[in-house]
Amino acid sequence: MNAIVCATGVELLMDYVEGVLSADVRAALDEHVAGCAKCTAFVASYLETPRILREATAVSLPADVEASLKAFLRARTSAFNAD
Amino acid sequence: MSVPTPEPSDKALAARAAAGDDSAFEALVERYQRRVYRLACRLTSDTDAPDVLQETFLQVYRHLRSFRGESQFGTWLYRIASNAALMHRRAQTRRPTASLEGFLPRFDARGLHAATPAELQIAARADELLDRRFLAEKAREAVAQLPDLYRHAFVMRDLEEMSTADVAQVLGVDPATVRQRVHRARLMLRGCLSDLVGVKP
């Protein structure tokens, strides 16, 4: 394959992380990133993005939403009759 | 010493619920309501999530008999929730959403990153650099602005931390398609985080 540059390397990142790249492409990407400060920096932010979004969008089920769900299902099904 | 009773499996509860045991249905709701609510918030919004949650479990109740146990119960339930979220969004008046395409990485004519290493790395520190509440609000807006196909793949794979194979099953596409959609979403959201801290992605 042609030598990897930043633009082609970026397109391989997901497959790299998921372990589905062939060994030779993986090695070529490793080699490019190791010698490229820009790609090293880019990969760091690419890898952190899911965690930052996951933490920023975490929610817990509010008690009133849970109560509304029970009331809704009770009205429309035969379940939740016990309480 | 008492031996704890093992929790019944999803499959066992679903079979009992399908046969008319409402306490088994209640147990399934109890087991999954938090996850479905969180998923619904991420796929739609805090405002729409309660409706999506209700619609999901109503559909589950109505279609329990068609759940044959060939797939995991969770996968089947997530498919129902995912469809409920899509239907809900379609029913809303769609606000014009800003495109996230402008947040994709930029390259020069030789295919090298246009930004400097410091600029390229900054998104990794968005949570240190930004106010927590501000980030939470902007993160929700950004996820909501993703195209539906990307959002569903990204939310399940990266935010709900499901395996790519499970997401593929829920969405009815092959794993390579999931990877491609999640990748595009990561690139856009990474650029968005960078933009939020005031650095051109």
Chai-1 contact restraints between the chains, C-beta under 6 A:
chainA,res_idxA,chainB,res_idxB,connection_type,confidence,min_distance_angstrom,max_distance_angstrom,comment,restraint_id
A,V5,B,G111,contact,1.0,0.0,6.0,A-B,restraint_1
A,C6,B,G111,contact,1.0,0.0,6.0,A-B,restraint_2
A,C6,B,L112,contact,1.0,0.0,6.0,A-B,restraint_3
A,C6,B,H113,contact,1.0,0.0,6.0,A-B,restraint_4
A,A7,B,F107,contact,1.0,0.0,6.0,A-B,restraint_5
A,A7,B,G111,contact,1.0,0.0,6.0,A-B,restraint_6
A,V10,B,P105,contact,1.0,0.0,6.0,A-B,restraint_7
A,M14,B,R179,contact,1.0,0.0,6.0,A-B,restraint_8
A,M14,B,H183,contact,1.0,0.0,6.0,A-B,restraint_9
A,A37,B,P117,contact,1.0,0.0,6.0,A-B,restraint_10
A,K38,B,H113,contact,1.0,0.0,6.0,A-B,restraint_11
A,K38,B,P117,contact,1.0,0.0,6.0,A-B,restraint_12
A,K38,B,L120,contact,1.0,0.0,6.0,A-B,restraint_13
A,A41,B,P117,contact,1.0,0.0,6.0,A-B,restraint_14
A,A41,B,L120,contact,1.0,0.0,6.0,A-B,restraint_15
A,A41,B,Q121,contact,1.0,0.0,6.0,A-B,restraint_16
A,F42,B,L120,contact,1.0,0.0,6.0,A-B,restraint_17
A,A44,B,Q121,contact,1.0,0.0,6.0,A-B,restraint_18
A,A44,B,A124,contact,1.0,0.0,6.0,A-B,restraint_19
A,S45,B,Q121,contact,1.0,0.0,6.0,A-B,restraint_20
A,S45,B,A123,contact,1.0,0.0,6.0,A-B,restraint_21
A,S45,B,A124,contact,1.0,0.0,6.0,A-B,restraint_22
A,S45,B,R190,contact,1.0,0.0,6.0,A-B,restraint_23
A,Y46,B,R190,contact,1.0,0.0,6.0,A-B,restraint_24
A,E48,B,A124,contact,1.0,0.0,6.0,A-B,restraint_25
A,T49,B,R186,contact,1.0,0.0,6.0,A-B,restraint_26
A,T49,B,L189,contact,1.0,0.0,6.0,A-B,restraint_27
A,T49,B,R190,contact,1.0,0.0,6.0,A-B,restraint_28
A,P50,B,D158,contact,1.0,0.0,6.0,A-B,restraint_29
A,I52,B,A126,contact,1.0,0.0,6.0,A-B,restraint_30
A,I52,B,D127,contact,1.0,0.0,6.0,A-B,restraint_31
A,L53,B,A139,contact,1.0,0.0,6.0,A-B,restraint_32
A,L53,B,L189,contact,1.0,0.0,6.0,A-B,restraint_33
A,R54,B,L159,contact,1.0,0.0,6.0,A-B,restraint_34
A,A56,B,L135,contact,1.0,0.0,6.0,A-B,restraint_35
A,A56,B,A136,contact,1.0,0.0,6.0,A-B,restraint_36
A,A56,B,A139,contact,1.0,0.0,6.0,A-B,restraint_37
A,T57,B,R42,contact,1.0,0.0,6.0,A-B,restraint_38
A,T57,B,A139,contact,1.0,0.0,6.0,A-B,restraint_39
A,T57,B,R140,contact,1.0,0.0,6.0,A-B,restraint_40
A,V59,B,R38,contact,1.0,0.0,6.0,A-B,restraint_41
A,V59,B,C41,contact,1.0,0.0,6.0,A-B,restraint_42
A,L61,B,R34,contact,1.0,0.0,6.0,A-B,restraint_43
A,L61,B,Y37,contact,1.0,0.0,6.0,A-B,restraint_44
A,V65,B,P50,contact,1.0,0.0,6.0,A-B,restraint_45
A,L69,B,L53,contact,1.0,0.0,6.0,A-B,restraint_46
A,L69,B,Q54,contact,1.0,0.0,6.0,A-B,restraint_47
A,F72,B,Q54,contact,1.0,0.0,6.0,A-B,restraint_48
A,L73,B,F57,contact,1.0,0.0,6.0,A-B,restraint_49
A,R76,B,L58,contact,1.0,0.0,6.0,A-B,restraint_50
A,T77,B,Y61,contact,1.0,0.0,6.0,A-B,restraint_51
A,S78,B,D22,contact,1.0,0.0,6.0,A-B,restraint_52
A,A79,B,D22,contact,1.0,0.0,6.0,A-B,restraint_53
A,A79,B,F25,contact,1.0,0.0,6.0,A-B,restraint_54
A,A79,B,E26,contact,1.0,0.0,6.0,A-B,restraint_55
